[in-house]
Amino acid sequence: MTEVERIPVTRVMTPEQASELVGTKVPNVEPTFRGAALFYDSETGQPIMGHLAMPDLARFRRVIQAIGWGSSNDNYRAASGNRNKSWTFGYRPRKPMMRNEGCVLTSFGRDNPEAHAYLARYADVLAGQLGKAFPEIEVMGRDVIQQVLPDWRLTEASLWTSGVINKESSLPYHRDGNNFDAWSVMPVVRRGVRGGHLHVPEYDMVVPCRDGYTVMFFGKRIVHGVTPMTKLTADGYRVSVVYYALRGLKDCHSFAEETAYAARRRTERETELGRKAGDPDEPDPVRVLNESSRPAPGGAARFSTGKHGDRGRVMTYEVYDPRPGDRDDSKPRGGGEPKMVRPGRWRQM
């Protein structure tokens, strides 16, 4: 690697102050430097950021441009008000609440095996680049990743388990909360798009995220966000590929064990659904309102079961007809004062 300028930077905001920005929109600010550079904290000497030219850029760009994008990749982000497209690749941990019973390869890896294989191999290229720039950071990453079985790393020697491909994603300020305490790397390819820089408010750095450059930083600890983007041409694009190590994968067993466990849990769930389908009169506490599923006394305490309440199918409830002097405190749709309402009483329906 050719000699790269090493630049000290001064902290201008505490981590606590930066935390107050999390979730807010990033302003439209311009880069504070250009080209390749390595940044260190001026007081502690700790590495902060790297911005280096990517190896094998032409092939990387071809792989990224060949990726298909559909409605399933379209996400609305309320904080930025933008719709962003993304693909996750590599591996993901169990999520039983979403009926993902085992650790698995992502759908991108399953449906795009050639692109996935290239991105996985490229992780080792980036790890080598990180090691040359910041040897101590690579060593730290290799210590951390030992908590994850090789089955769930992008390659057996990889520093990372997973990644996300973001297309024109103006992300609000955030930290990468689900990751291990380890650095991430983010190669970027772009054409015909203004903006899309990475702002690090703790050091008031704006990283240009130039075409064909990799950004290296501690996304788990440092608050960061992406500035707004504007397409200058119809075919313009700005795609970043973030490599990271997911903490949840440390709990995964071998690939064979996870696959068998997920299949067994899926069979058990389908068997239970079939059993309930065969006995429709069996109460379902989740879907059927009955005595046992009734909320604690309060606003809903007026509800009671009807004459068929033992089956949990028919409900009776009370309706309130307002009494003299009562007021409807809701505002009329067109504004104005709450209106008076007519007399009334509670009655059974």
Solvent accessible surface area in square Angstrom, and as a share of the most:
residue,aa,sasa,rsa
1,M,115,0.51
2,T,118,0.68
3,E,159,0.71
4,V,17,0.10
5,E,115,0.51
6,R,121,0.44
7,I,46,0.23
8,P,91,0.57
9,V,22,0.13
10,T,80,0.47
11,R,90,0.33
12,V,94,0.54
13,M,49,0.22
14,T,60,0.35
15,P,56,0.36
16,E,123,0.55
17,Q,96,0.43
18,A,0,0.00
19,S,47,0.30
20,E,142,0.64
21,L,53,0.26
22,V,69,0.39
23,G,39,0.38
24,T,63,0.36
25,K,116,0.49
26,V,3,0.02
27,P,68,0.43
28,N,111,0.57
29,V,45,0.26
30,E,112,0.50
31,P,21,0.13
32,T,84,0.49
33,F,30,0.13
34,R,166,0.61
35,G,12,0.11
36,A,41,0.32
37,A,2,0.02
38,L,1,0.00
39,F,7,0.03
40,Y,43,0.16
41,D,11,0.05
42,S,57,0.37
43,E,155,0.69
44,T,91,0.53
45,G,44,0.42
46,Q,110,0.49
47,P,15,0.09
48,I,11,0.05
49,M,0,0.00
50,G,0,0.00
51,H,0,0.00
52,L,5,0.02
53,A,57,0.44
54,M,16,0.07
55,P,50,0.32
56,D,76,0.39
57,L,53,0.26
58,A,65,0.51
59,R,109,0.40
60,F,0,0.00
61,R,34,0.12
62,R,150,0.55
63,V,25,0.14
64,I,3,0.02
65,Q,104,0.46
66,A,86,0.67
67,I,13,0.07
68,G,47,0.46
69,W,59,0.21
70,G,35,0.33
71,S,104,0.67
72,S,101,0.65
73,N,10,0.05
74,D,54,0.28
75,N,57,0.29
76,Y,126,0.48
77,R,76,0.28
78,A,84,0.65
79,A,45,0.35
80,S,9,0.06
81,G,45,0.44
82,N,50,0.26
83,R,159,0.58
84,N,1,0.00
85,K,62,0.26
86,S,18,0.12
87,W,46,0.16
88,T,70,0.40
89,F,0,0.00
90,G,0,0.00
91,Y,35,0.13
92,R,69,0.25
93,P,24,0.15
94,R,72,0.26
95,K,76,0.32
96,P,76,0.48
97,M,155,0.69
98,M,121,0.54
99,R,137,0.50
100,N,36,0.19
101,E,18,0.08
102,G,2,0.02
103,C,3,0.02
104,V,46,0.27
105,L,57,0.29
106,T,7,0.04
107,S,48,0.31
108,F,0,0.00
109,G,5,0.05
110,R,157,0.57
111,D,84,0.44
112,N,42,0.21
113,P,85,0.53
114,E,149,0.67
115,A,20,0.16
116,H,18,0.08
117,A,41,0.31
118,Y,11,0.04
119,L,0,0.00
120,A,8,0.07
121,R,125,0.45
122,Y,4,0.02
123,A,0,0.00
124,D,58,0.30
125,V,65,0.37
126,L,0,0.00
127,A,1,0.01
128,G,34,0.33
129,Q,21,0.09
130,L,3,0.02
131,G,10,0.10
132,K,133,0.56
133,A,1,0.00
134,F,1,0.00
135,P,77,0.49
136,E,90,0.40
137,I,16,0.08
138,E,37,0.17
139,V,91,0.52
140,M,59,0.27
141,G,7,0.07
142,R,85,0.31
143,D,96,0.50
144,V,23,0.13
145,I,3,0.01
146,Q,120,0.53
147,Q,98,0.44
148,V,1,0.01
149,L,77,0.38
150,P,59,0.37
151,D,55,0.29
152,W,0,0.00
153,R,24,0.09
154,L,13,0.07
155,T,32,0.19
156,E,129,0.58
157,A,61,0.48
158,S,0,0.00
159,L,6,0.03
160,W,2,0.01
161,T,0,0.00
162,S,3,0.02
163,G,0,0.00
164,V,27,0.15
165,I,0,0.00
166,N,9,0.04
167,K,47,0.20
168,E,36,0.16
169,S,1,0.01
170,S,6,0.04
171,L,29,0.14
172,P,22,0.14
173,Y,8,0.03
174,H,46,0.20
175,R,69,0.25
176,D,28,0.15
177,G,45,0.44
178,N,106,0.55
179,N,11,0.05
180,F,9,0.04
181,D,61,0.32
182,A,9,0.07
183,W,10,0.03
184,S,2,0.01
185,V,0,0.00
186,M,10,0.04
187,P,0,0.00
188,V,0,0.00
189,V,0,0.00
190,R,26,0.10
191,R,124,0.45
192,G,28,0.27
193,V,14,0.08
194,R,143,0.52
195,G,6,0.05
196,G,0,0.00
197,H,19,0.08
198,L,2,0.01
199,H,17,0.07
200,V,0,0.00
201,P,4,0.03
202,E,2,0.01
203,Y,12,0.05
204,D,84,0.44
205,M,8,0.03
206,V,5,0.03
207,V,0,0.00
208,P,3,0.02
209,C,0,0.00
210,R,96,0.35
211,D,42,0.22
212,G,5,0.04
213,Y,32,0.12
214,T,0,0.00
215,V,0,0.00
216,M,0,0.00
217,F,4,0.02
218,F,19,0.08
219,G,0,0.00
220,K,43,0.18
221,R,137,0.50
222,I,13,0.07
223,V,0,0.00
224,H,8,0.03
225,G,0,0.00
226,V,10,0.05
227,T,0,0.00
228,P,37,0.24
229,M,36,0.16
230,T,73,0.42
231,K,98,0.42
232,L,95,0.47
233,T,70,0.41
234,A,108,0.84
235,D,116,0.60
236,G,4,0.04
237,Y,26,0.10
238,R,2,0.01
239,V,6,0.03
240,S,2,0.02
241,V,1,0.00
242,V,21,0.12
243,Y,0,0.00
244,Y,32,0.12
245,A,5,0.04
246,L,28,0.14
247,R,94,0.34
248,G,30,0.29
249,L,1,0.00
250,K,86,0.36
251,D,83,0.43
252,C,8,0.05
253,H,106,0.47
254,S,33,0.21
255,F,99,0.41
256,A,75,0.58
257,E,100,0.45
258,E,3,0.01
259,T,75,0.43
260,A,58,0.45
261,Y,82,0.31
262,A,13,0.10
263,A,40,0.31
264,R,126,0.46
265,R,80,0.29
266,R,115,0.42
267,T,82,0.48
268,E,82,0.37
269,R,53,0.19
270,E,103,0.46
271,T,90,0.52
272,E,68,0.31
273,L,86,0.43
274,G,46,0.44
275,R,122,0.45
276,K,77,0.33
277,A,80,0.62
278,G,66,0.63
279,D,69,0.36
280,P,94,0.59
281,D,81,0.42
282,E,61,0.27
283,P,69,0.43
284,D,20,0.11
285,P,95,0.59
286,V,128,0.73
287,R,184,0.67
288,V,17,0.10
289,L,118,0.59
290,N,21,0.11
291,E,97,0.43
292,S,102,0.66
293,S,37,0.24
294,R,102,0.37
295,P,81,0.51
296,A,82,0.63
297,P,124,0.78
298,G,49,0.47
299,G,60,0.58
300,A,34,0.26
301,A,51,0.39
302,R,110,0.40
303,F,89,0.37
304,S,44,0.29
305,T,44,0.26
306,G,16,0.16
307,K,182,0.77
308,H,85,0.38
309,G,13,0.13
310,D,130,0.67
311,R,118,0.43
312,G,6,0.06
313,R,116,0.42
314,V,69,0.40
315,M,62,0.28
316,T,40,0.23
317,Y,97,0.37
318,E,54,0.24
319,V,45,0.26
320,Y,68,0.26
321,D,21,0.11
322,P,32,0.20
323,R,132,0.48
324,P,103,0.65
325,G,61,0.58
326,D,38,0.20
327,R,122,0.44
328,D,47,0.24
329,D,110,0.57
330,S,65,0.42
331,K,130,0.55
332,P,49,0.31
333,R,249,0.91
334,G,84,0.81
335,G,41,0.39
336,G,52,0.50
337,E,131,0.59
338,P,25,0.16
339,K,110,0.47
340,M,116,0.52
341,V,39,0.22
342,R,163,0.60
343,P,81,0.51
344,G,20,0.20
345,R,152,0.55
346,W,112,0.39
347,R,93,0.34
348,Q,117,0.52
349,M,117,0.52
